[in-house]
């Protein structure tokens, strides 16, 4: 009913002349123009430099603009390389398998959970399935290396290293990524089912049957989530795969992301790496724009629900309740078992410590990064707040261009090569400034905030305009009061993302003692096996990984399915 109210209010207001509308929404243009200037300096200009680099034979001693122009020569050479073609095929195959596995698990789990009678059990079950997202990829990768190496594993899983098998080398990280992220799809599907039941009377529910009330909403939500994931089709969990890729697994695990990392930063072929990155960028920007407009036109109501409730009318029949309870119990057991392995077992692991936890965790450095990431998170929340507000005005001239500009910026990073060159030329290497600046932009949060507000409160915004309330007054009295909870949830996700990330520290800070706290786990995987498997390393990894888990438990109620969607484009 609310969207119809908004439409009727919009039509009743009439179409004002362009100049009048521009003056009416001058506050939004101040926001948009200021944001564009900032984003041009830190996003678009490095992007243009990277594009130029991909078309020259870059020589560091000559500089970018003095290097020889070769046009599309790097791109022709790129596609002539068997290694790049292999990584391209690996990436496509990996992502298609991820989509299929994640969607299948999400649909089955959501249907099963919808049959649980107890709202509390259903809510906790869905939360348990989301919890793995809050485990750092570096911790997951570290334990994969331990568990599937016969000489290091505390359990006898195999007599030979499973990561060296052609099939298992892909299946293991693929399963880990599905384990980490499929809970988001499940939560979206369960919420869609709840919204469908909340919008219908018991008589309508009985008349429509199981498929229309449960199966179809879940399927549409999962398709919508898959469309969001399509926008990062050429991106994999680089921080997980970087730990697992070796010369023996590169043929199966090498992806475009790793090709860019290896070619540019390890081999110094910056132009070739830039060309590979822009191939990936071109694919993703096309998919992202297409996914955005398809979701906006056909699936937006399946993700952002004005009538969503915590409760779902339980499915009739004992079979669905038994299935739901069984899935709930099994999922809880599986996740709890993994949490015990990651956070409890390290403190009871056999063997003598050769290292001390104090050698691996520097308390002053820990405090620095908590404050740094906390400050970056607060700035990112304010950034998302003001950038989302102009998109709540349906009749804002230039609104479509603004959305496309944000989409272009959203997928311009993380960029290993041209962002590194930008910060190096600015003299920021070996400082924490790149880590902070990379953490203050959260474009996914911008789109989530505007979608949440528009799905639930667009009619109030239209009413305020009709009554002649100013845009600044509406911002503080209408927009902020109605989206502060999801804004905090998005801030939690941003902090968790920054806390999990070790690759920026590896790229920008050479001194290990000044790198982000969890970076030590990545460094340990490059040590001798005996050092890597030291109980102190396990314990330090567990302690540093507790903070994101604690944040999830504290803010669980605000980490809704709508908020969690922003995590799907952060990889």
C-alpha positions as CSV (number, residue, x, y, z in Angstrom):
1,X,0.0,0.0,0.0
2,X,2.8,2.4,0.9
3,X,4.4,2.6,-2.6
4,X,1.0,3.4,-4.1
5,X,0.6,6.2,-1.6
6,X,4.0,7.5,-2.7
7,X,3.0,7.4,-6.3
8,X,-0.3,9.2,-5.8
9,X,1.5,11.9,-3.8
10,X,4.1,12.2,-6.5
11,X,1.5,12.6,-9.2
12,X,-0.6,15.1,-7.2
13,X,2.5,17.3,-6.7
14,X,2.8,17.8,-10.5
15,X,5.9,18.2,-12.6
16,X,7.7,21.4,-11.8
17,X,10.0,23.1,-14.3
18,X,13.6,21.8,-14.3
19,X,15.1,25.0,-12.9
20,X,12.6,25.0,-10.0
21,X,13.4,21.4,-9.2
22,X,17.1,22.0,-9.3
23,X,16.7,25.0,-6.8
24,X,14.4,23.0,-4.6
25,X,16.9,20.2,-4.3
26,X,20.0,22.4,-4.1
27,X,21.1,20.6,-0.9
28,X,21.3,17.3,-2.8
29,X,23.5,18.9,-5.5
30,X,25.8,20.3,-2.8
31,X,26.2,16.7,-1.5
32,X,26.5,15.1,-5.0
33,X,29.0,17.6,-6.3
34,X,31.2,17.5,-3.1
35,X,31.1,13.7,-3.2
36,X,32.1,13.7,-6.9
37,X,35.1,15.9,-6.3
38,X,36.3,13.6,-3.5
39,X,35.6,10.5,-5.4
40,X,37.3,11.8,-8.5
41,X,40.5,12.4,-6.6
42,X,40.6,9.0,-4.8
43,X,38.7,6.8,-7.2
44,X,38.3,8.1,-10.7
45,X,41.8,9.6,-11.1
46,X,43.6,6.4,-10.0
47,X,41.2,4.5,-12.3
48,X,42.1,6.7,-15.3
49,X,45.8,6.3,-14.5
50,X,45.3,2.5,-14.4
51,X,43.5,2.6,-17.7
52,X,46.4,4.6,-19.3
53,X,48.9,2.2,-17.7
54,X,47.2,-0.7,-19.4
55,X,47.9,1.0,-22.8
56,X,51.6,1.8,-22.4
57,X,54.7,-0.2,-21.9
58,X,55.2,1.1,-18.4
59,X,58.8,1.6,-17.2
60,X,59.1,2.7,-13.6
61,X,62.3,4.7,-14.3
62,X,60.5,6.7,-17.1
63,X,57.3,7.3,-15.2
64,X,53.7,6.6,-16.4
65,X,53.3,9.4,-18.9
66,X,56.8,9.1,-20.4
67,X,56.4,5.4,-21.1
68,X,55.8,4.2,-24.7
69,X,52.2,4.1,-25.9
70,X,51.2,0.8,-27.3
71,X,47.4,1.0,-27.4
72,X,45.7,-2.4,-27.0
73,X,49.0,-4.2,-27.3
74,X,48.9,-5.4,-23.7
75,X,45.3,-6.7,-24.1
76,X,46.3,-8.6,-27.3
77,X,49.3,-10.1,-25.5
78,X,47.1,-10.9,-22.4
79,X,44.7,-13.0,-24.3
80,X,47.5,-14.7,-26.2
81,X,48.9,-16.1,-22.9
82,X,47.7,-19.6,-22.0
83,X,48.0,-18.8,-18.3
84,X,45.6,-15.9,-18.4
85,X,43.1,-17.9,-20.4
86,X,43.4,-20.7,-17.8
87,X,42.8,-18.2,-15.0
88,X,39.8,-16.7,-16.8
89,X,38.2,-20.2,-17.3
90,X,39.1,-21.1,-13.6
91,X,37.3,-17.9,-12.4
92,X,34.2,-18.5,-14.5
93,X,34.0,-22.2,-13.5
94,X,34.6,-21.4,-9.8
95,X,31.9,-18.7,-9.7
96,X,29.3,-20.8,-11.6
97,X,29.9,-23.7,-9.1
98,X,29.6,-21.2,-6.2
99,X,26.3,-19.8,-7.5
100,X,24.8,-23.3,-8.0
101,X,26.0,-24.7,-4.7
102,X,25.1,-21.6,-2.7
103,X,21.6,-21.2,-4.2
104,X,20.8,-24.9,-3.8
105,X,21.8,-24.9,-0.1
106,X,20.0,-21.6,0.6
107,X,16.7,-22.8,-0.9
108,X,16.7,-26.1,0.9
109,X,17.7,-24.5,4.2
110,X,15.2,-21.7,3.9
111,X,12.3,-24.0,3.1
112,X,13.3,-26.2,6.0
113,X,13.7,-23.4,8.5
114,X,10.3,-21.9,7.5
115,X,8.7,-25.0,9.0
116,X,10.0,-24.4,12.5
117,X,7.2,-23.4,14.9
118,X,9.3,-21.6,17.4
119,X,10.2,-18.0,16.3
120,X,13.1,-18.0,18.7
121,X,14.6,-21.3,17.4
122,X,14.0,-20.2,13.8
123,X,15.7,-16.8,14.4
124,X,18.7,-18.3,16.2
125,X,19.1,-21.0,13.5
126,X,19.2,-18.3,10.8
127,X,21.7,-16.3,12.9
128,X,23.9,-19.4,13.4
129,X,24.1,-19.8,9.6
130,X,25.1,-16.2,9.1
131,X,27.8,-16.4,11.8
132,X,30.5,-18.0,9.5
133,X,30.6,-14.7,7.5
134,X,32.2,-13.1,10.6
135,X,35.1,-15.6,10.5
136,X,38.2,-14.0,8.9
137,X,39.2,-15.6,5.6
138,X,42.8,-15.7,6.8
139,X,41.8,-17.8,9.8
140,X,39.7,-20.2,7.6
141,X,42.6,-20.5,5.1
142,X,45.1,-21.1,7.9
143,X,43.0,-23.9,9.3
144,X,42.5,-25.4,5.8
145,X,46.3,-25.6,5.4
146,X,46.6,-27.3,8.8
147,X,43.8,-29.8,8.5
148,X,44.5,-31.0,5.0
149,X,48.3,-31.4,5.5
150,X,49.0,-34.8,6.9
151,X,52.2,-33.6,8.6
152,X,50.4,-30.7,10.4
153,X,46.8,-31.8,10.9
154,X,45.7,-32.6,14.4
155,X,43.3,-35.2,12.8
156,X,44.1,-37.9,10.4
157,X,42.0,-36.7,7.4
158,X,44.2,-38.1,4.7
159,X,47.6,-39.7,4.1
160,X,48.4,-37.2,1.4
161,X,47.9,-33.4,1.1
162,X,44.3,-33.1,-0.2
163,X,45.0,-29.6,-1.5
164,X,47.3,-31.1,-4.2
165,X,44.4,-33.1,-5.7
166,X,43.0,-31.6,-9.0
167,X,39.4,-31.8,-7.7
168,X,39.9,-31.3,-4.0
169,X,42.1,-28.2,-4.5
170,X,39.0,-26.4,-5.9
171,X,36.3,-28.2,-3.8
172,X,37.9,-27.3,-0.5
173,X,38.1,-23.5,-0.9
174,X,34.8,-23.5,-2.8
175,X,33.1,-25.2,0.1
176,X,34.7,-22.8,2.6
177,X,33.4,-19.8,0.7
178,X,29.9,-21.3,0.4
179,X,30.1,-22.1,4.2
180,X,31.0,-18.4,4.9
181,X,28.5,-16.7,2.7
182,X,25.4,-18.9,2.0
183,X,23.9,-17.9,5.3
184,X,23.2,-14.4,3.8
185,X,21.2,-16.0,1.0
186,X,19.3,-18.2,3.6
187,X,18.5,-15.2,5.7
188,X,17.2,-13.3,2.7
189,X,15.0,-16.2,1.7
190,X,13.6,-16.7,5.2
191,X,12.9,-13.0,5.4
192,X,11.1,-13.1,2.1
193,X,8.9,-15.9,3.3
194,X,8.2,-14.0,6.5
195,X,7.2,-10.9,4.5
196,X,4.8,-13.0,2.3
197,X,3.1,-14.5,5.3
198,X,2.9,-11.1,7.1
199,X,1.1,-9.6,4.1
200,X,-1.6,-12.3,3.9
201,X,-4.4,-13.4,6.1
202,X,-4.7,-17.1,7.2
203,X,-7.4,-17.6,4.6
204,X,-5.3,-16.3,1.8
205,X,-2.3,-18.4,3.0
206,X,-4.5,-21.6,2.9
207,X,-5.9,-20.7,-0.5
208,X,-2.5,-20.0,-2.1
209,X,-0.8,-23.1,-0.9
210,X,2.8,-23.9,-0.1
211,X,4.5,-22.8,-3.4
212,X,3.0,-19.4,-3.6
213,X,3.4,-18.6,0.1
214,X,6.8,-20.2,0.8
215,X,8.6,-21.7,-2.2
216,X,8.2,-18.8,-4.7
217,X,9.2,-16.0,-2.2
218,X,12.3,-18.0,-1.3
219,X,13.2,-18.7,-4.9
220,X,12.8,-15.1,-5.9
221,X,14.9,-13.8,-3.0
222,X,17.7,-16.3,-3.9
223,X,17.5,-15.2,-7.5
224,X,17.8,-11.6,-6.4
225,X,20.8,-12.4,-4.2
226,X,22.4,-14.3,-7.1
227,X,21.9,-11.2,-9.3
228,X,23.8,-9.1,-6.7
229,X,26.6,-11.7,-6.6
230,X,26.6,-11.5,-10.4
231,X,28.0,-8.0,-10.1
232,X,31.2,-9.4,-8.6
233,X,31.2,-12.3,-11.1
234,X,35.0,-12.0,-11.8
235,X,35.9,-11.6,-8.1
236,X,36.8,-14.4,-5.7
237,X,37.7,-14.4,-2.1
238,X,41.3,-13.4,-2.8
239,X,42.4,-13.4,0.8
240,X,41.4,-17.0,1.1
241,X,42.8,-18.2,-2.2
242,X,46.0,-16.3,-1.8
243,X,46.8,-18.6,1.2
244,X,46.0,-21.8,-0.7
245,X,47.5,-21.2,-4.1
246,X,50.9,-22.7,-4.7
247,X,52.9,-23.7,-7.8
248,X,51.2,-27.1,-7.5
249,X,47.6,-25.8,-7.2
250,X,47.9,-22.7,-9.5
251,X,46.6,-24.6,-12.5
252,X,43.3,-25.2,-10.7
253,X,43.1,-22.4,-8.2
254,X,44.6,-19.5,-10.2
255,X,42.0,-16.8,-10.8
256,X,42.0,-13.4,-12.4
257,X,42.6,-11.7,-9.0
258,X,45.6,-13.9,-8.4
259,X,46.9,-13.3,-12.0
260,X,46.8,-9.5,-11.4
261,X,48.5,-9.9,-8.0
262,X,51.2,-12.2,-9.3
263,X,51.9,-10.4,-12.6
264,X,51.9,-6.9,-11.2
265,X,53.3,-7.0,-7.7
266,X,55.4,-10.2,-7.8
267,X,56.7,-10.0,-11.4
268,X,56.7,-6.3,-11.9
269,X,54.6,-6.4,-15.2
270,X,52.4,-3.5,-14.2
271,X,50.9,-2.8,-17.6
272,X,50.0,-6.4,-18.2
273,X,48.4,-6.6,-14.7
274,X,46.5,-3.4,-15.3
275,X,45.1,-4.8,-18.6
276,X,44.0,-8.0,-16.8
277,X,42.3,-5.9,-14.0
278,X,40.4,-3.8,-16.6
279,X,39.2,-6.9,-18.4
280,X,37.8,-8.0,-15.0
281,X,36.4,-4.5,-14.3
282,X,34.7,-4.3,-17.7
283,X,33.0,-7.6,-17.1
284,X,31.8,-6.6,-13.6
285,X,30.7,-3.1,-14.5
286,X,28.4,-4.4,-17.3
287,X,27.0,-7.2,-15.0
288,X,26.6,-4.7,-12.1
289,X,24.7,-2.2,-14.1
290,X,22.5,-4.9,-15.6
291,X,21.9,-6.5,-12.2
292,X,21.0,-3.2,-10.6
293,X,18.4,-2.3,-13.2
294,X,16.9,-5.9,-13.3
295,X,16.7,-6.0,-9.4
296,X,15.3,-2.4,-9.3
297,X,12.7,-3.3,-11.9
298,X,11.7,-6.9,-10.9
299,X,13.2,-8.0,-7.6
300,X,13.5,-5.0,-5.3
301,X,10.4,-6.0,-3.3
302,X,11.9,-9.5,-2.8
303,X,14.9,-8.0,-0.9
304,X,13.5,-4.9,0.8
305,X,10.2,-5.6,2.5
306,X,7.9,-3.0,3.9
307,X,5.9,-5.7,5.8
308,X,8.7,-8.1,6.9
309,X,8.2,-9.6,10.3
310,X,10.2,-11.9,12.6
311,X,7.5,-14.5,12.5
312,X,6.5,-17.0,9.9
313,X,3.2,-18.9,10.0
314,X,4.4,-22.5,10.5
315,X,3.7,-24.9,7.6
316,X,0.9,-27.3,8.3
317,X,1.9,-30.9,8.9
318,X,4.5,-32.5,11.1
319,X,6.8,-33.3,8.2
320,X,7.8,-29.7,7.6
321,X,8.3,-29.1,11.3
322,X,10.5,-32.2,11.7
323,X,12.5,-31.3,8.7
324,X,13.0,-27.7,9.9
325,X,14.0,-28.8,13.3
326,X,16.4,-31.3,12.0
327,X,18.1,-28.8,9.6
328,X,18.2,-26.3,12.5
329,X,19.8,-28.8,14.9
330,X,22.3,-30.1,12.3
331,X,23.3,-26.6,11.2
332,X,23.8,-25.5,14.8
333,X,25.9,-28.6,15.5
334,X,28.0,-28.1,12.4
335,X,28.7,-24.4,13.1
336,X,29.3,-24.9,16.8
337,X,31.8,-27.8,16.1
338,X,33.7,-25.5,13.7
339,X,33.7,-22.7,16.3
340,X,35.0,-25.1,18.9
341,X,37.8,-26.1,16.6
342,X,38.8,-22.5,15.8
343,X,38.3,-20.9,19.3
344,X,38.6,-23.7,21.9
345,X,40.8,-26.4,20.5
346,X,43.9,-24.1,20.2
347,X,44.1,-23.7,24.0
348,X,44.1,-27.5,24.5
349,X,46.2,-28.5,21.5
350,X,49.0,-30.9,22.2
351,X,52.6,-29.9,21.7
352,X,55.0,-27.4,23.2
353,X,54.9,-23.7,22.4
354,X,58.0,-22.4,20.6
355,X,56.4,-19.0,20.5
356,X,54.6,-16.8,22.9
357,X,51.3,-15.1,22.2
358,X,52.9,-11.8,23.2
359,X,55.4,-12.3,20.3
360,X,52.5,-12.5,17.9
361,X,50.1,-9.8,19.2
362,X,51.3,-6.3,20.0
363,X,48.9,-4.6,22.3
364,X,49.9,-1.1,21.2
365,X,49.5,-2.1,17.6
366,X,46.2,-3.7,18.4
367,X,44.9,-0.5,20.0
368,X,46.1,1.6,17.0
369,X,44.1,-0.5,14.5
370,X,41.0,-0.7,16.7
371,X,41.0,3.1,16.8
372,X,42.0,3.5,13.1
373,X,39.3,1.1,11.8
374,X,36.8,2.5,14.3
375,X,37.4,6.0,13.0
376,X,37.3,4.9,9.3
377,X,34.0,3.1,10.1
378,X,32.4,6.2,11.5
379,X,33.5,8.2,8.5
380,X,32.2,5.5,6.2
381,X,28.8,5.6,8.0
382,X,28.6,9.4,7.6
383,X,29.7,9.1,4.0
384,X,27.0,6.5,3.2
385,X,24.4,8.5,5.1
386,X,24.8,11.7,3.0
387,X,25.4,9.9,-0.3
388,X,22.2,7.8,0.1
389,X,20.0,10.8,0.8
390,X,19.8,12.3,-2.7
391,X,18.6,8.9,-4.0
392,X,15.5,9.2,-1.9
393,X,14.2,11.9,-4.2
394,X,12.5,10.3,-7.2
395,X,12.3,13.5,-9.2
396,X,15.8,14.7,-8.7
397,X,17.3,15.8,-12.1
398,X,20.4,13.7,-12.9
399,X,19.5,10.9,-10.4
400,X,20.2,8.1,-12.9
401,X,23.6,9.6,-13.8
402,X,24.4,9.8,-10.1
403,X,23.5,6.2,-9.5
404,X,25.7,5.1,-12.5
405,X,28.6,7.2,-11.1
406,X,28.4,5.4,-7.8
407,X,28.3,2.0,-9.5
408,X,31.4,2.9,-11.4
409,X,33.1,3.9,-8.2
410,X,31.9,0.9,-6.3
411,X,33.7,-1.5,-8.6
412,X,36.8,0.6,-9.1
413,X,38.4,-1.2,-6.1
414,X,40.0,-2.9,-4.5
415,X,42.5,-2.4,-7.3
416,X,45.9,-3.9,-6.6
417,X,48.0,-2.0,-9.2
418,X,46.7,1.5,-9.9
419,X,45.6,2.2,-6.3
420,X,49.1,1.1,-5.1
421,X,50.7,3.3,-7.7
422,X,48.5,6.2,-6.6
423,X,49.4,5.9,-2.9
424,X,53.0,5.3,-3.7
425,X,53.2,8.5,-5.7
426,X,51.4,10.3,-2.9
427,X,54.1,9.1,-0.4
428,X,51.7,7.0,1.6
429,X,53.4,3.6,1.4
430,X,54.6,2.4,4.8
431,X,51.9,4.4,6.5
432,X,48.4,3.5,7.7
433,X,46.8,6.2,5.5
434,X,46.0,3.9,2.6
435,X,44.3,1.5,4.9
436,X,42.2,4.3,6.4
437,X,41.3,5.9,3.1
438,X,40.3,2.6,1.5
439,X,38.0,2.0,4.5
440,X,36.0,5.2,4.4
441,X,34.0,4.5,1.2
442,X,31.2,2.0,1.4
443,X,29.1,2.2,-1.7
444,X,27.1,-0.9,-1.1
445,X,25.9,0.7,2.1
446,X,24.7,3.7,0.1
447,X,22.4,1.6,-2.1
448,X,21.2,-0.5,0.9
449,X,20.3,2.6,2.9
450,X,18.3,4.2,0.1
451,X,16.5,1.0,-0.7
452,X,15.5,0.4,2.9
453,X,14.2,3.9,3.3
454,X,12.4,4.0,-0.1
455,X,10.7,0.6,0.6
456,X,9.3,1.6,3.9
457,X,9.2,5.4,4.1
458,X,9.0,6.9,0.6
459,X,5.4,8.0,1.1
460,X,6.5,10.0,4.2
461,X,9.2,11.7,2.1
462,X,6.6,12.6,-0.5
463,X,4.2,13.9,2.1
464,X,7.0,16.1,3.6
465,X,7.7,17.6,0.2
466,X,4.0,18.2,-0.4
467,X,3.7,20.0,3.0
468,X,6.7,22.2,2.0
469,X,9.2,20.9,4.5
470,X,12.8,21.6,3.5
471,X,15.2,18.9,2.5
472,X,17.6,19.7,5.4
473,X,14.7,19.4,7.9
474,X,13.6,16.1,6.3
475,X,17.1,14.8,6.5
476,X,17.3,15.2,10.3
477,X,13.6,14.6,11.2
478,X,12.7,11.9,8.7
479,X,15.7,10.2,7.0
480,X,18.1,9.8,9.9
481,X,15.5,8.6,12.5
482,X,14.2,5.9,10.2
483,X,17.5,4.4,9.1
484,X,19.9,4.7,12.1
485,X,19.5,1.1,13.0
486,X,20.5,-0.3,9.6
487,X,23.2,2.3,9.4
488,X,24.8,0.9,12.6
489,X,24.5,-2.6,11.2
490,X,26.3,-1.5,8.1
491,X,28.9,0.2,10.2
492,X,29.5,-3.1,12.0
493,X,29.9,-4.9,8.7
494,X,32.4,-2.2,7.5
495,X,34.5,-2.6,10.7
496,X,34.4,-6.4,10.3
497,X,35.5,-6.1,6.7
498,X,38.5,-3.9,7.7
499,X,39.4,-6.1,10.6
500,X,39.4,-9.2,8.4
501,X,41.5,-7.7,5.6
502,X,45.2,-8.5,5.6
503,X,46.1,-7.8,2.0
504,X,46.2,-4.0,2.2
505,X,48.7,-4.3,5.0
506,X,50.8,-6.7,3.0
507,X,50.7,-4.2,0.1
508,X,51.3,-0.9,1.8
509,X,53.3,-1.7,5.0
510,X,56.6,-3.4,4.8
511,X,57.3,-3.7,8.6
512,X,55.4,-6.7,10.0
513,X,55.3,-5.1,13.4
514,X,53.2,-2.3,12.1
515,X,50.8,-4.4,9.9
516,X,47.2,-5.0,10.8
517,X,46.8,-7.6,13.6
518,X,45.5,-10.5,11.6
519,X,48.3,-10.2,9.0
520,X,50.5,-12.2,11.2
521,X,48.5,-15.4,10.3
522,X,49.3,-14.8,6.6
523,X,53.0,-14.3,7.5
524,X,52.9,-17.5,9.6
525,X,51.8,-19.6,6.5
526,X,55.0,-18.6,4.8
527,X,57.1,-19.9,7.7
528,X,58.4,-23.4,8.4
529,X,55.6,-26.0,9.0
530,X,56.6,-26.4,12.7
531,X,56.3,-22.7,13.3
532,X,53.0,-22.4,11.4
533,X,51.5,-25.2,13.5
534,X,52.7,-23.8,16.9
535,X,49.8,-23.7,19.4
536,X,50.6,-20.1,20.1
537,X,49.8,-19.2,16.5
538,X,46.5,-21.0,16.8
539,X,45.7,-19.2,20.0
540,X,46.7,-15.7,18.8
541,X,44.5,-16.3,15.6
542,X,41.6,-17.3,17.8
543,X,41.9,-14.3,20.1
544,X,42.2,-11.8,17.3
545,X,39.2,-13.3,15.5
546,X,36.9,-13.1,18.5
547,X,36.2,-9.4,18.0
548,X,34.1,-9.8,14.8
549,X,32.2,-12.7,16.4
550,X,31.5,-10.6,19.5
551,X,30.2,-7.7,17.3
552,X,27.9,-10.1,15.5
553,X,26.5,-11.4,18.8
554,X,26.0,-7.9,20.2
555,X,24.4,-6.4,17.1
556,X,22.6,-9.5,15.7
557,X,19.2,-7.9,15.8
558,X,20.4,-5.0,13.6
559,X,22.2,-7.3,11.1
560,X,19.1,-7.9,9.1
561,X,18.9,-9.6,5.7
562,X,18.7,-6.2,4.0
563,X,21.9,-5.0,5.8
564,X,23.7,-8.2,5.1
565,X,23.2,-7.8,1.4
566,X,25.9,-5.2,1.4
567,X,28.4,-7.9,2.3
568,X,27.8,-9.7,-1.0
569,X,29.7,-7.1,-3.0
570,X,32.7,-6.7,-0.6
571,X,35.3,-9.2,-1.5
